[in-house]
Amino acid sequence: MTRNAFGPLPMPSGVPVPMCFCGDPCKIASDAEDTYRQRYWMCSNFAFEPTLCQRRINKMTPPPLCDFEQWIDTEIKPEDKEEMQEMLRWEEEMKETMEKRRGEKAAEKEHKEEEERRHVAANEEEREKKLERARQAKVAIEENPDALTKGK
């Protein structure tokens, strides 16, 4: 089940709800990536109210109104730690794969650009040869106008 900052986590049984610095009861929060699913109390008021659309897609979580934070879980479960380590390994593999792809794309792009430069240079060289041949033919015709009619 995916949770967001606005859907409160279940309350632990027998644990009194502390009051935060702004005087309201706290809510339970947990960040799977940063805290190994450890739960903590935090201010239930936000510095500003995000739009309904931002809430729906969980795009933005505004900062809490006050800095109150108190940990509920103080031990990390081995399975949570293993899962987090696996997630970090997977993330690292994804970064490496993306870097490899970027490098391959850059090399391919460089190769294509080099091939295009060679092609342009070859075309330019061929054009220069044809232009020189045309100049020579023009000079030959100017020197000997009869050569054109004789087919020489």
C-alpha positions in Angstrom: 0.0 0.0 0.0 1.5 3.3 -1.0 1.3 6.0 1.6 1.7 9.7 1.2 2.4 12.6 3.6 -1.3 13.3 4.0 -2.5 9.7 4.8 -1.6 9.1 8.5 0.1 5.9 9.4 -1.6 3.6 12.0 -1.1 4.6 15.6 1.0 2.2 17.7 -1.1 0.8 20.6 -0.4 2.1 24.1 1.8 4.9 23.0 0.7 8.4 24.0 0.6 10.9 21.3 3.0 13.8 22.0 2.2 17.4 21.4 4.5 19.3 19.0 6.0 22.7 19.5 3.0 24.4 17.8 0.6 22.9 20.4 -1.2 20.3 18.2 -1.0 16.5 18.5 1.7 14.9 16.3 1.3 12.5 13.5 3.3 9.3 12.7 5.6 9.5 9.8 8.0 7.0 8.2 10.4 7.4 5.2 11.2 4.0 3.8 14.3 5.2 2.0 16.0 7.3 4.6 14.9 5.7 7.9 14.6 2.0 7.2 10.9 2.2 7.8 11.4 3.5 11.3 8.5 5.5 12.5 8.7 8.9 14.2 6.4 11.6 15.5 6.3 14.9 13.6 4.2 18.0 13.3 0.9 17.4 11.6 0.7 21.0 10.3 2.3 21.9 7.1 4.0 25.2 6.3 1.6 25.6 3.3 -1.3 23.7 1.9 -0.6 21.9 -1.4 -3.2 21.7 -4.1 -5.5 18.7 -4.4 -3.7 17.6 -7.6 -0.3 17.7 -5.8 -1.8 15.6 -3.0 -3.2 13.1 -5.4 0.0 12.4 -7.2 2.1 12.8 -4.0 4.2 15.3 -6.0 4.9 17.7 -3.2 5.2 17.3 0.5 5.5 20.7 2.2 7.8 21.1 5.2 6.2 20.7 8.6 5.2 23.9 10.5 7.5 23.2 13.4 10.7 21.1 13.8 9.3 18.6 16.3 10.6 15.1 15.7 10.6 12.2 18.1 11.5 8.6 17.2 9.1 5.7 18.0 11.1 2.8 16.5 14.7 2.8 17.6 15.8 -0.5 16.1 16.0 -1.4 12.5 14.6 -4.8 11.5 17.0 -7.0 9.6 14.6 -7.5 6.8 14.1 -3.8 6.4 17.8 -3.2 6.4 18.3 -5.9 3.8 15.6 -4.5 1.6 17.1 -1.0 1.8 20.5 -2.3 0.9 19.0 -4.2 -2.0 17.3 -1.0 -3.1 20.5 0.9 -2.9 22.4 -1.7 -4.9 19.6 -1.7 -7.5 19.8 2.1 -7.6 23.6 2.0 -8.0 23.2 -0.5 -10.9 20.7 1.7 -12.5 23.0 4.7 -12.3 25.9 2.6 -13.8 23.6 1.4 -16.6 22.5 5.0 -17.3 26.1 6.2 -17.3 27.1 3.4 -19.6 24.2 4.2 -22.0 25.1 7.9 -21.9 28.7 7.0 -22.8 27.6 4.7 -25.6 25.2 7.3 -27.0 27.9 10.0 -26.8 30.4 7.7 -28.6 27.8 6.8 -31.2 27.0 10.5 -31.7 30.7 11.3 -32.0 31.2 8.5 -34.5 28.2 9.7 -36.6 29.5 13.3 -36.5 33.0 12.1 -37.5 31.6 10.0 -40.4 29.5 13.1 -41.5 32.6 15.3 -41.4 34.5 12.7 -43.5 31.6 12.5 -45.9 31.5 16.3 -46.2 35.2 16.5 -46.7 35.1 13.8 -49.4 32.3 15.6 -51.2 34.3 18.9 -50.9 37.4 17.2 -52.3 35.4 15.7 -55.2 33.9 19.0 -55.9 37.3 20.7 -55.9 38.6 18.0 -58.3 35.6 18.6 -60.7 36.0 22.3 -60.4 39.7 22.0 -61.3 38.9 19.7 -64.2 36.3 22.2 -65.5 38.9 25.0 -65.2 41.5 23.0 -67.1 38.9 22.2 -69.8 37.9 25.8 -70.0 41.6 26.9 -70.4 42.2 24.2 -73.0 39.1 25.4 -75.0 40.2 29.0 -74.7 43.7 28.1 -76.0 42.4 25.8 -78.8 38.8 26.4 -79.7 38.9 23.8 -82.5 39.6 21.0 -79.9 35.9 21.2 -78.8 34.6 20.5 -82.3 37.1 17.7 -83.0 36.3 15.9 -79.7 39.8 16.1 -78.3 
